[in-house]
Amino acid sequence: MKVLEFPNTNVEDRLLLTFEGAFDPQAVWESELGPFLQALEEHAGEWMPDVVEGKRRRKYTRAAVWKALEEGRGERITTIGLYRTKWPALDMTLSLFFSTPSPKLDVFLKVLPLSLFGETERCRHFVEMVRAWASRYPVSHASAHSQADDQLSGAPYFGRDMQICIRDGFDKIYEVSWLNVFGPKLVELVGRERMLSTPAHRVEEIPNGCVLLVTWPTAADYASDADREAQARAHVHLRPDLDFDTVLRTLRERSATLAPVEPRFHPDVAPLLTRVVDNVAIHERQRKIAEFNAWQPPEPEEWRPADSALPPDVKDPKQALEHYSYLAELLVALMHTKVPSVFKATPESLTDVDYEFWRQEFPRVFERERIDAHAVPAIGAYLGEVLVRHLGGQWIPRDNPMEAQVRVGNRVWLPFVRAWHYMRSCQSLLDFSLTRLYREAERHRS
């Protein structure tokens, strides 16, 4: 049973819920967790999980949940995953902690895309589900919000260092999300009467002493100016020591940071930069797009006019060409698992190689001596082979690899020199990408 994997790309935002409630570890699963699943089944709707994963993957049923929990039960914790096989995507983890001073039920839930929660009724159902959970499993704090904005604000730890947060607990309301459940301690800190009078879309006292607060009817509109004003009003009401204009300005700055930016990348490296952008954290995506829009890859300098090419100086040209082929195969051996296209030695495979080296942070992670001794020769030979195969290039072998050339049209290119520049740093992987040199050579082959 194949689940719909959360995309590795961060093109779309998602709704993130963090929930940590108390539960009775001595009770049987059916009675203690039945209300949890009941609320999920009643209100999830389109994003309802259809797969349960413990030690093995099963179709969602309550019996499958009990089985997965039993299979994974340890002395201190049991964890299961809940997913979907169809769009929209769901990544949900349910963890039960037994040995802590206060046993807890922990939920970490992401639904993709966030735009799903642009509908008022769907958001109302989501709120009702969380309200039902908080009524049955009292929380110290729970929240649901855009993951991108959550990351940008530091909301998972309320803008503080994680260790400080663990030490001090929720000693203050550092952030107000779209949906919030404040536990009794936070309610008493603020003052119950003051909290219940918060200007917000919905404020409701839960019988166990928690207070549910929703700033706006829909979660997907968090970055709109009206929603930001509502978020700021709620925050400064709960924290009178804060200044409304300052809070609102900060929220608007976050909205501006997350506002979509149209990619206008250099065409030679646009496929590579698109993949790089998709790999960065979602809250950094738009800034990275703007950065790459302004950035231009340097003009390749690893060439000379064909009429000034160095002549071959090797004793056995055929053996030299076989050696270049052998070196190129070393790159195939190194990368074929992660980059299957490397077998084809195409221009597209150069982009795949560029991206994989960037993703691995290869120049930073691996030893410089090994990079220069093994990776650089393999990369240079592979680049040269692609120039030969797809641009009608011709090797001009030299005893010194850094002088080896590939003639393409009215220029000769120095693939080993390019590889050396390429492997200097992670930024060099972009500045001296293999793709960029290939496209430049392609333009000059006639």
C-alpha positions, 0 to 999 in steps of 0.5 A: 500500500503506497501512501502519498508521500509529502513532497520533498519540494516546498512549493506549497504551504501546509497547515501545521497542528501541534497538540500535547495533551494528558492521557491515562496510560493505564486505560485500554486503548479503545476507551482512552483513545476512542474519543480521539479517533471519533473526533478525527473521523467526524471532522477530518473530511477530505484529509481523513487518513486512510493508512495506519503505519506502525511496524507495518502499513495497514488500511485505516480502521480502528482495529488497525490503530490498536494493532499498530499501537500494540506492535510499537509499544515500548517502555516509554513511548509508542508512535504510529503514523497516519497518512493518505494515499490520495491528495490532499496529503497528510503527515500525522504522527501520534505519540504516547509517552508513558514514563514522563511525570505527566503521561502525554498524548502528542500529535504532530499533524501537517495537511498539504495544501494550506489552501484547502483551509480557505473554506470556512466550513472546513476550518470550522470542522478542524476547530471542532476536532481540536476542541473535542481533543482538548476537552478530552485530553487537557493541554498546556498549549496547542496551536494550528497555523501556516507552517511557513509562518510558524517557521518564520516566527519561531512559534514552535518554541515561542521565539525562544531557544528550545532548552529555555522553553523546556526549562521554563515551560509556557511561561508567557504567550509569545505568539498567537496562531490562527488556532490556539488552545491555552491551558489553565496555567496560561489562562490564569497567567493572563486572567480568565476574564481578560482571555475570554474577552479577547477580540477574535473570531472565536473565544470559548471556555472549555470545561476543563479550564482550557480556552480555545481561541481562533483569530480568523474564520479561515487558516489560509488567509493568515497573511492578509492584512485584515487577518494580521490586524486580528492576530495583532489585536488578539496578541496585544490584548493577551499581552498588554505589555506589547505595542500594537503597532510594533506587533502589527509591523512585525506580522506585516513584515512576515507576510511580505517575506512570504509573499510569492515572488515570480522566478526569473532565473538565468535560463542556463541554470533555471532548472537547477535553481528551481530544484535548489529553491524547492529544497530550502525551507518553505519560509525561506523559499520566496527570499531565495527566489528573489536572491536567485532572480538578482544573481547571475552566474559568472561567464565561463572562463574555462576555454580558449579559442580553438586556434590557440589550443594546446596540441596533444602531448600524450604518448598514446592518445587512444589510451588517454581517451580510455582513461577519460572514459574510465574516470567518467565511469567513476562518477557514475559509480559514485552517483548512480544510486541517487542520480540514475540519469548519470548513466545516460551522460546527457545535458539533463544528467549534468543538472541532476549531478549539479543538484545532487552535489549541492544537496549533499553539500559535497565540498563542505562535507568531504575531505579536500584532499579526497575531493581534489584527488578523486572527485575533480578528475571524475567530474571533469572527465564526465563533463568532457564526455558529455561535450563529446557525445552531445556537441560533437566535441573532440578530446585533445588529451594532455599529460597534465589533466588541467590542460586537457581540452575538448574542441567544440566548434571554434573553442576548446573547453577545459573540463578538468579546470571547470571541475576544480573551480566547481568543487571549491565550495557549495556556492561554487557548485552554482557559480561554476555549474556543469550545466552552465558551461555545457549551455555556453559551449552549446551556443558556440559549437557552430 
